[in-house]
Structures are given as structure tokens and as C-alpha cells.
Amino acid sequence: MNQEIDMASVYRKQNRWWIHYKDGTGRWRDISTKADTKTAAKTMAKELEHKAERQQRGLDPIHDPRSRVTLGEVMDIWWKNYGSKLRSTTINLFAEKHIRKTLGSLALVEVTKDKIETFLSEKAETLAPRSVNHLRAHLRRLFNIAINKGLWLSVNPAKQVAKAKVPKKLNDYLRDEEVPRVLAALPAKQRPLFATAIHTGGRKGELLDLRKSDIDLKERTISICRSNENDTTKGGHADLLPIADELVPYLQEAIDTSPSELVFPDAKGNRQRHDVKLQKVLRKAMVKAGIVTGFLHICRKKKCGFKERRSNGAESQCPRCSKTLFVKGIPRPVRFHDLRHTTATLLLKAEVPLATVQRVLRHTDPSITSEIYGHLDLDDMRKAVNKLSFKPTGTSPLKLVR
């Protein structure tokens, strides 16, 4: 019934046939026609109705003087009013690199659903599905701003584009026996920062903003209240965490050696840069600790170019030029943020209650903690399945088979 109410209709007025229809913006309009007959007017009404439906679905643009605004101009509006206030500049840098270069000069009317699908399809050749979805989300965000500012009168075309399927995968983490090996392999000046990350589950931005006044070694508490040079954390609140006994000497060393109020500053006492390569430091330490997935054997002779991945790091000669090959360990792809996964996973594997782990990680919902950080490796599952025992004590199951 509602569909019939929304349908276009025709009527006679002042010796003319008029059409009553809903346009692409969802507004009802009445226009006069030059149709000679009611049948001709109905045909025109059907055409207008079809055109409006395509516009409402984002398949056709709505031509309006304001729609000549470019996507790049809307990006500028987003940055001025929203982006510049974010804790991190990652979103803006990502959008500038991928969106502005390809779509920034186009008028909004040209950035159609098909155009966006083609753009994202091309990006999928070099970007991971999750990154492609980030681009889609930002385009949707930009069009929402354009709609709210009255710069776009149609539906959001990015909303009509399906998300890319993201394969689920477990984040990697350091096993309990690997943690001391990695800490020992780290440069002495970096060791306290990584130890704090592992013992607290702190995010990089939170740790780099940590101040001496946030730490009470007497009461053994640490206050997490800032992130990325903002007075709030990702969760928007401050949290008080206990300091583990093993972490105390690391924090004491960091406080004693820091030349400023920051606990983990750079050599000059300033806050470390947002893009500091902590992942590179971590993986280098993993190689030094022997936590690798294989070895890359490389010939350093000019113009030889021999390179081969092997399972062992034994010294050998280049099969092309007989020069001794340089051996480089390949670490597991563990990121600095995976130290947070390490904290959660090792606590859960140690049978610490989920609610407690949730509070350590400062998640608002326990399901987030369980879904993202609840790793189960083969040994965990082996212990679980072996708890299913149905044979009588002291009896071999083979003897029961006839």
C-alpha cells in the first residue's frame, strides 16, 4: 500500500496535464507537462519515477549546482572540522595517499557507485581487504559530511558499495618461553619500554605519553590516562593498573635514565615520534633470540643477485659465484601491537579469569577480549581433547576391541 502511495500520478489542471511524483532527493514535486493526453502524461510520469528511483539508489547522479563541489574540497572540510582533532593522523595520511590522488579532483556528481567500486577494486590489487574497507568507510564518511552540509542531495553512493570480505586470522604473539629471550636480545635502552608493553598490555601511544608522575613504585600502580599527545586514551578514560613485581626494576631504570618528565622519551628527552619503528626493533631482537621462521641466504657479490630462503642458517657458498652467502634470519611477523596480544593471551592461557584480563586491557566488553586475544594453540587443544577419557583405569582400549 505504501508503494502505491509513493507512485507518481497525473491530474488535469488549467487545461494542462500535471505530474505528481517523488524526485531523487525524496521530495514530492508537481510539474506541468505539454502532454496532449492522459496516456502521454502517464508515460512521462513513469519515466520520471524510474529516473528518481535510480537516483535514490545512487545509480544516477542528481544534477544540482552544489554538486559541482569536488571530493577533494569535502576532504578539506573533513580535515578542518574533524580530522585535525583526532589523536592520530593515520586516517588523513591514508586518505591523502589513496583517495585524493585518484578521486580528489572529481565533482561529487562524478563519484558514483560504479566509480567507487572500480576504485576499490583497483586498490584491492595492492591493499589488504581491511585496508580497502577503511577506504570505503572514509568515502562514506565524506559523503555523509557533504549531505549534512547540503552539498549533496542524493543517497550516499559509498553506502551502496559492499564491503570487502576480510579473512579471519589470529594475531601472532610471543610465547611465554620467548618473552625473556626477546627482552634479553633488545638494546638496553629499549628494554624497559618493551617490558612495560608486555606486562601492562599498553598501546604504543599510551606508553610513549607515559609520565613519571603516572607511576607510583611505592604503591606499585601505573596510571594510563593519555595517548598520542591527547589527554584521553583510546577508550576515552583514565585507568589505574597494578605494576607486576618483575616490571618494577625496568620502570625504575627508565625513570632514572630519562632526562625529562616522560618515562620513555627519545635521546633528547622529547616524545618519540608517532612513526618510531618499534616493530623493526622488536623483529631484530627476535632474530637475535633465534625466533625465526627461516633464513634468507643472500649473495652480496655485485650483479650476482642470488637469493634463496632456507630452513637452516648453515654457512654455504653461492651456487653461481662460490662467494660465501650472507645469512639473514626471518622473524615471525609479530608487530609491536602484538605485545598487547601477548599480554592478553598469556594471561588467558594462565587461566586468569576473562573479566580480570578485560580490566587489564581496559576493554568495555569482555567479548572483545575473548574474540581478539583468546588464542588457542595446538598444545592447548591437545590438553583439552585428552581430558575426554572413556576407558577403564589400567585397561588398554585395544584389548576391548573384538
Contacts in CASP RR format, 6 or more apart in sequence:
PFRMAT RR
TARGET T0000
AUTHOR 0000-0000-0000
METHOD contacts of the structure
MODEL  1
MNQEIDMASVYRKQNRWWIHYKDGTGRWRDISTKADTKTAAKTMAKELEH
KAERQQRGLDPIHDPRSRVTLGEVMDIWWKNYGSKLRSTTINLFAEKHIR
KTLGSLALVEVTKDKIETFLSEKAETLAPRSVNHLRAHLRRLFNIAINKG
LWLSVNPAKQVAKAKVPKKLNDYLRDEEVPRVLAALPAKQRPLFATAIHT
GGRKGELLDLRKSDIDLKERTISICRSNENDTTKGGHADLLPIADELVPY
LQEAIDTSPSELVFPDAKGNRQRHDVKLQKVLRKAMVKAGIVTGFLHICR
KKKCGFKERRSNGAESQCPRCSKTLFVKGIPRPVRFHDLRHTTATLLLKA
EVPLATVQRVLRHTDPSITSEIYGHLDLDDMRKAVNKLSFKPTGTSPLKL
VR
6 22 0 8 1.000
7 49 0 8 1.000
8 19 0 8 1.000
8 20 0 8 1.000
8 21 0 8 1.000
8 22 0 8 1.000
8 45 0 8 1.000
8 46 0 8 1.000
8 48 0 8 1.000
8 49 0 8 1.000
9 19 0 8 1.000
9 20 0 8 1.000
9 21 0 8 1.000
9 45 0 8 1.000
10 17 0 8 1.000
10 18 0 8 1.000
10 19 0 8 1.000
10 20 0 8 1.000
10 38 0 8 1.000
10 41 0 8 1.000
10 42 0 8 1.000
10 45 0 8 1.000
11 17 0 8 1.000
11 18 0 8 1.000
11 20 0 8 1.000
12 18 0 8 1.000
12 38 0 8 1.000
13 32 0 8 1.000
16 32 0 8 1.000
16 33 0 8 1.000
16 34 0 8 1.000
17 32 0 8 1.000
17 33 0 8 1.000
17 35 0 8 1.000
17 37 0 8 1.000
17 38 0 8 1.000
17 40 0 8 1.000
17 41 0 8 1.000
18 30 0 8 1.000
18 31 0 8 1.000
18 32 0 8 1.000
18 33 0 8 1.000
18 41 0 8 1.000
19 30 0 8 1.000
19 31 0 8 1.000
19 33 0 8 1.000
19 41 0 8 1.000
19 44 0 8 1.000
19 45 0 8 1.000
19 48 0 8 1.000
20 28 0 8 1.000
20 29 0 8 1.000
20 30 0 8 1.000
21 28 0 8 1.000
21 29 0 8 1.000
21 31 0 8 1.000
21 45 0 8 1.000
21 48 0 8 1.000
21 49 0 8 1.000
21 52 0 8 1.000
22 28 0 8 1.000
22 29 0 8 1.000
22 49 0 8 1.000
22 52 0 8 1.000
23 29 0 8 1.000
23 48 0 8 1.000
23 52 0 8 1.000
23 55 0 8 1.000
24 51 0 8 1.000
24 52 0 8 1.000
24 53 0 8 1.000
24 55 0 8 1.000
24 56 0 8 1.000
24 62 0 8 1.000
24 153 0 8 1.000
24 154 0 8 1.000
25 55 0 8 1.000
25 62 0 8 1.000
25 153 0 8 1.000
25 154 0 8 1.000
26 52 0 8 1.000
26 56 0 8 1.000
33 40 0 8 1.000
33 41 0 8 1.000
33 44 0 8 1.000
35 41 0 8 1.000
35 43 0 8 1.000
35 44 0 8 1.000
51 60 0 8 1.000
54 60 0 8 1.000
55 61 0 8 1.000
55 62 0 8 1.000
55 154 0 8 1.000
55 155 0 8 1.000
56 154 0 8 1.000
56 155 0 8 1.000
57 155 0 8 1.000
57 160 0 8 1.000
58 112 0 8 1.000
58 113 0 8 1.000
58 154 0 8 1.000
58 155 0 8 1.000
58 157 0 8 1.000
58 160 0 8 1.000
59 112 0 8 1.000
59 113 0 8 1.000
60 112 0 8 1.000
61 67 0 8 1.000
61 109 0 8 1.000
61 110 0 8 1.000
61 112 0 8 1.000
61 154 0 8 1.000
62 109 0 8 1.000
62 153 0 8 1.000
62 154 0 8 1.000
63 109 0 8 1.000
64 109 0 8 1.000
64 153 0 8 1.000
66 150 0 8 1.000
66 151 0 8 1.000
66 152 0 8 1.000
66 153 0 8 1.000
67 107 0 8 1.000
67 108 0 8 1.000
67 109 0 8 1.000
67 151 0 8 1.000
67 152 0 8 1.000
67 153 0 8 1.000
68 107 0 8 1.000
68 108 0 8 1.000
68 109 0 8 1.000
69 107 0 8 1.000
69 108 0 8 1.000
69 146 0 8 1.000
69 151 0 8 1.000
69 152 0 8 1.000
70 104 0 8 1.000
70 105 0 8 1.000
70 106 0 8 1.000
70 107 0 8 1.000
70 108 0 8 1.000
71 99 0 8 1.000
71 100 0 8 1.000
71 103 0 8 1.000
71 104 0 8 1.000
71 105 0 8 1.000
71 106 0 8 1.000
71 107 0 8 1.000
71 108 0 8 1.000
71 111 0 8 1.000
71 142 0 8 1.000
72 100 0 8 1.000
72 103 0 8 1.000
72 104 0 8 1.000
72 105 0 8 1.000
74 108 0 8 1.000
74 142 0 8 1.000
74 143 0 8 1.000
74 145 0 8 1.000
74 146 0 8 1.000
74 151 0 8 1.000
75 95 0 8 1.000
75 96 0 8 1.000
75 99 0 8 1.000
75 100 0 8 1.000
75 104 0 8 1.000
75 142 0 8 1.000
77 145 0 8 1.000
77 149 0 8 1.000
78 141 0 8 1.000
78 142 0 8 1.000
78 145 0 8 1.000
79 92 0 8 1.000
81 145 0 8 1.000
82 145 0 8 1.000
83 91 0 8 1.000
83 92 0 8 1.000
86 92 0 8 1.000
87 227 0 8 1.000
87 228 0 8 1.000
87 229 0 8 1.000
87 230 0 8 1.000
87 232 0 8 1.000
87 234 0 8 1.000
88 228 0 8 1.000
88 274 0 8 1.000
89 274 0 8 1.000
91 134 0 8 1.000
91 138 0 8 1.000
94 131 0 8 1.000
94 134 0 8 1.000
94 135 0 8 1.000
94 138 0 8 1.000
95 135 0 8 1.000
95 138 0 8 1.000
98 123 0 8 1.000
98 127 0 8 1.000
98 135 0 8 1.000
99 135 0 8 1.000
99 138 0 8 1.000
99 139 0 8 1.000
102 119 0 8 1.000
103 111 0 8 1.000
103 115 0 8 1.000
103 119 0 8 1.000
103 139 0 8 1.000
106 115 0 8 1.000
108 143 0 8 1.000
108 146 0 8 1.000
108 151 0 8 1.000
108 152 0 8 1.000
111 139 0 8 1.000
111 143 0 8 1.000
111 157 0 8 1.000
112 157 0 8 1.000
113 157 0 8 1.000
113 158 0 8 1.000
113 160 0 8 1.000
113 161 0 8 1.000
115 157 0 8 1.000
116 136 0 8 1.000
116 139 0 8 1.000
116 157 0 8 1.000
116 158 0 8 1.000
116 161 0 8 1.000
117 161 0 8 1.000
119 135 0 8 1.000
120 132 0 8 1.000
120 135 0 8 1.000
120 136 0 8 1.000
120 161 0 8 1.000
120 164 0 8 1.000
123 131 0 8 1.000
123 132 0 8 1.000
123 135 0 8 1.000
124 132 0 8 1.000
124 164 0 8 1.000
127 135 0 8 1.000
129 164 0 8 1.000
129 165 0 8 1.000
129 166 0 8 1.000
129 167 0 8 1.000
130 164 0 8 1.000
130 166 0 8 1.000
132 164 0 8 1.000
133 163 0 8 1.000
133 164 0 8 1.000
133 166 0 8 1.000
136 158 0 8 1.000
136 161 0 8 1.000
136 163 0 8 1.000
136 164 0 8 1.000
139 158 0 8 1.000
140 156 0 8 1.000
140 158 0 8 1.000
140 159 0 8 1.000
142 158 0 8 1.000
143 152 0 8 1.000
143 156 0 8 1.000
143 157 0 8 1.000
143 158 0 8 1.000
143 159 0 8 1.000
144 156 0 8 1.000
146 152 0 8 1.000
147 153 0 8 1.000
147 156 0 8 1.000
170 375 0 8 1.000
171 338 0 8 1.000
171 341 0 8 1.000
171 372 0 8 1.000
171 373 0 8 1.000
171 375 0 8 1.000
172 332 0 8 1.000
172 333 0 8 1.000
172 334 0 8 1.000
172 335 0 8 1.000
172 338 0 8 1.000
172 341 0 8 1.000
173 334 0 8 1.000
173 338 0 8 1.000
173 339 0 8 1.000
173 341 0 8 1.000
173 342 0 8 1.000
173 345 0 8 1.000
173 346 0 8 1.000
173 375 0 8 1.000
174 182 0 8 1.000
174 198 0 8 1.000
174 291 0 8 1.000
174 334 0 8 1.000
174 338 0 8 1.000
174 339 0 8 1.000
174 342 0 8 1.000
176 346 0 8 1.000
176 349 0 8 1.000
178 289 0 8 1.000
178 291 0 8 1.000
179 198 0 8 1.000
179 342 0 8 1.000
179 346 0 8 1.000
181 289 0 8 1.000
181 290 0 8 1.000
181 291 0 8 1.000
182 194 0 8 1.000
182 282 0 8 1.000
182 285 0 8 1.000
182 286 0 8 1.000
182 289 0 8 1.000
182 291 0 8 1.000
183 191 0 8 1.000
183 194 0 8 1.000
183 195 0 8 1.000
183 198 0 8 1.000
184 289 0 8 1.000
185 285 0 8 1.000
185 286 0 8 1.000
185 288 0 8 1.000
185 289 0 8 1.000
186 194 0 8 1.000
186 281 0 8 1.000
186 282 0 8 1.000
186 285 0 8 1.000
187 281 0 8 1.000
189 257 0 8 1.000
190 281 0 8 1.000
191 250 0 8 1.000
192 250 0 8 1.000
192 251 0 8 1.000
192 253 0 8 1.000
192 254 0 8 1.000
192 263 0 8 1.000
192 264 0 8 1.000
193 207 0 8 1.000
193 254 0 8 1.000
193 264 0 8 1.000
193 278 0 8 1.000
194 278 0 8 1.000
194 281 0 8 1.000
194 282 0 8 1.000
194 285 0 8 1.000
194 339 0 8 1.000
195 246 0 8 1.000
195 247 0 8 1.000
195 250 0 8 1.000
196 202 0 8 1.000
196 207 0 8 1.000
196 210 0 8 1.000
196 247 0 8 1.000
196 250 0 8 1.000
196 251 0 8 1.000
196 254 0 8 1.000
196 263 0 8 1.000
196 264 0 8 1.000
197 204 0 8 1.000
197 207 0 8 1.000
197 336 0 8 1.000
197 339 0 8 1.000
197 340 0 8 1.000
197 343 0 8 1.000
198 339 0 8 1.000
198 342 0 8 1.000
198 343 0 8 1.000
199 243 0 8 1.000
199 244 0 8 1.000
199 246 0 8 1.000
199 247 0 8 1.000
199 343 0 8 1.000
200 207 0 8 1.000
200 222 0 8 1.000
200 224 0 8 1.000
200 241 0 8 1.000
200 247 0 8 1.000
200 343 0 8 1.000
200 360 0 8 1.000
201 339 0 8 1.000
201 340 0 8 1.000
201 343 0 8 1.000
201 344 0 8 1.000
201 360 0 8 1.000
201 361 0 8 1.000
202 224 0 8 1.000
202 340 0 8 1.000
202 343 0 8 1.000
203 227 0 8 1.000
203 233 0 8 1.000
203 234 0 8 1.000
203 337 0 8 1.000
203 340 0 8 1.000
204 278 0 8 1.000
204 336 0 8 1.000
204 337 0 8 1.000
205 227 0 8 1.000
205 228 0 8 1.000
205 274 0 8 1.000
206 224 0 8 1.000
206 226 0 8 1.000
206 227 0 8 1.000
206 233 0 8 1.000
206 234 0 8 1.000
207 263 0 8 1.000
207 264 0 8 1.000
208 228 0 8 1.000
208 262 0 8 1.000
208 264 0 8 1.000
208 271 0 8 1.000
208 272 0 8 1.000
208 276 0 8 1.000
209 226 0 8 1.000
209 227 0 8 1.000
209 228 0 8 1.000
209 229 0 8 1.000
209 262 0 8 1.000
209 271 0 8 1.000
210 222 0 8 1.000
210 224 0 8 1.000
210 226 0 8 1.000
210 262 0 8 1.000
210 263 0 8 1.000
210 264 0 8 1.000
211 226 0 8 1.000
211 261 0 8 1.000
211 262 0 8 1.000
211 263 0 8 1.000
212 255 0 8 1.000
212 258 0 8 1.000
212 261 0 8 1.000
212 262 0 8 1.000
212 263 0 8 1.000
213 261 0 8 1.000
214 222 0 8 1.000
214 223 0 8 1.000
214 224 0 8 1.000
214 225 0 8 1.000
214 263 0 8 1.000
215 221 0 8 1.000
215 222 0 8 1.000
215 223 0 8 1.000
215 243 0 8 1.000
215 251 0 8 1.000
215 255 0 8 1.000
215 263 0 8 1.000
216 222 0 8 1.000
217 243 0 8 1.000
217 248 0 8 1.000
217 251 0 8 1.000
217 252 0 8 1.000
217 255 0 8 1.000
220 242 0 8 1.000
220 243 0 8 1.000
220 245 0 8 1.000
220 248 0 8 1.000
221 240 0 8 1.000
221 241 0 8 1.000
221 242 0 8 1.000
221 243 0 8 1.000
222 240 0 8 1.000
222 241 0 8 1.000
222 242 0 8 1.000
222 243 0 8 1.000
222 251 0 8 1.000
223 238 0 8 1.000
223 239 0 8 1.000
223 240 0 8 1.000
223 241 0 8 1.000
224 233 0 8 1.000
224 238 0 8 1.000
224 239 0 8 1.000
224 240 0 8 1.000
224 241 0 8 1.000
224 362 0 8 1.000
225 231 0 8 1.000
225 232 0 8 1.000
225 233 0 8 1.000
225 238 0 8 1.000
225 239 0 8 1.000
226 232 0 8 1.000
226 233 0 8 1.000
227 233 0 8 1.000
227 234 0 8 1.000
228 274 0 8 1.000
229 271 0 8 1.000
232 238 0 8 1.000
233 239 0 8 1.000
233 362 0 8 1.000
235 362 0 8 1.000
235 364 0 8 1.000
237 362 0 8 1.000
239 362 0 8 1.000
241 360 0 8 1.000
243 251 0 8 1.000
251 263 0 8 1.000
254 263 0 8 1.000
254 264 0 8 1.000
255 263 0 8 1.000
258 264 0 8 1.000
258 265 0 8 1.000
258 269 0 8 1.000
259 265 0 8 1.000
259 268 0 8 1.000
259 269 0 8 1.000
260 269 0 8 1.000
260 270 0 8 1.000
262 269 0 8 1.000
262 270 0 8 1.000
262 271 0 8 1.000
264 272 0 8 1.000
265 271 0 8 1.000
265 272 0 8 1.000
266 272 0 8 1.000
266 273 0 8 1.000
278 336 0 8 1.000
279 335 0 8 1.000
279 336 0 8 1.000
282 334 0 8 1.000
282 335 0 8 1.000
282 336 0 8 1.000
282 339 0 8 1.000
283 331 0 8 1.000
283 334 0 8 1.000
284 331 0 8 1.000
286 292 0 8 1.000
286 331 0 8 1.000
286 332 0 8 1.000
286 334 0 8 1.000
287 328 0 8 1.000
287 329 0 8 1.000
287 330 0 8 1.000
287 331 0 8 1.000
290 329 0 8 1.000
291 331 0 8 1.000
291 332 0 8 1.000
292 329 0 8 1.000
292 330 0 8 1.000
292 331 0 8 1.000
292 332 0 8 1.000
293 330 0 8 1.000
293 331 0 8 1.000
293 332 0 8 1.000
294 309 0 8 1.000
294 310 0 8 1.000
294 311 0 8 1.000
294 312 0 8 1.000
294 313 0 8 1.000
294 329 0 8 1.000
294 330 0 8 1.000
295 309 0 8 1.000
295 310 0 8 1.000
295 311 0 8 1.000
295 312 0 8 1.000
295 313 0 8 1.000
295 327 0 8 1.000
295 328 0 8 1.000
295 329 0 8 1.000
295 330 0 8 1.000
296 307 0 8 1.000
296 308 0 8 1.000
296 309 0 8 1.000
296 310 0 8 1.000
296 327 0 8 1.000
296 328 0 8 1.000
296 329 0 8 1.000
296 330 0 8 1.000
297 306 0 8 1.000
297 307 0 8 1.000
297 308 0 8 1.000
297 309 0 8 1.000
297 310 0 8 1.000
297 313 0 8 1.000
297 316 0 8 1.000
297 325 0 8 1.000
297 326 0 8 1.000
297 327 0 8 1.000
298 305 0 8 1.000
298 306 0 8 1.000
298 307 0 8 1.000
298 325 0 8 1.000
298 326 0 8 1.000
298 327 0 8 1.000
298 328 0 8 1.000
299 305 0 8 1.000
299 306 0 8 1.000
299 307 0 8 1.000
299 318 0 8 1.000
299 320 0 8 1.000
299 321 0 8 1.000
299 323 0 8 1.000
299 325 0 8 1.000
299 326 0 8 1.000
300 323 0 8 1.000
300 326 0 8 1.000
301 318 0 8 1.000
301 321 0 8 1.000
301 323 0 8 1.000
304 318 0 8 1.000
304 320 0 8 1.000
304 321 0 8 1.000
304 323 0 8 1.000
305 320 0 8 1.000
306 318 0 8 1.000
306 319 0 8 1.000
306 320 0 8 1.000
306 321 0 8 1.000
306 325 0 8 1.000
309 330 0 8 1.000
313 327 0 8 1.000
313 329 0 8 1.000
315 324 0 8 1.000
315 325 0 8 1.000
315 327 0 8 1.000
316 324 0 8 1.000
316 325 0 8 1.000
317 323 0 8 1.000
317 324 0 8 1.000
317 325 0 8 1.000
318 324 0 8 1.000
318 325 0 8 1.000
340 361 0 8 1.000
340 373 0 8 1.000
341 372 0 8 1.000
341 373 0 8 1.000
341 375 0 8 1.000
343 360 0 8 1.000
343 361 0 8 1.000
344 357 0 8 1.000
344 360 0 8 1.000
344 361 0 8 1.000
344 369 0 8 1.000
344 372 0 8 1.000
344 373 0 8 1.000
344 374 0 8 1.000
345 373 0 8 1.000
345 374 0 8 1.000
345 375 0 8 1.000
347 356 0 8 1.000
347 357 0 8 1.000
347 360 0 8 1.000
348 354 0 8 1.000
348 357 0 8 1.000
348 373 0 8 1.000
348 374 0 8 1.000
348 375 0 8 1.000
349 375 0 8 1.000
349 380 0 8 1.000
354 366 0 8 1.000
354 369 0 8 1.000
354 370 0 8 1.000
355 366 0 8 1.000
357 369 0 8 1.000
357 373 0 8 1.000
358 365 0 8 1.000
358 366 0 8 1.000
358 368 0 8 1.000
358 369 0 8 1.000
361 369 0 8 1.000
361 373 0 8 1.000
363 369 0 8 1.000
391 397 0 8 1.000
391 400 0 8 1.000
END
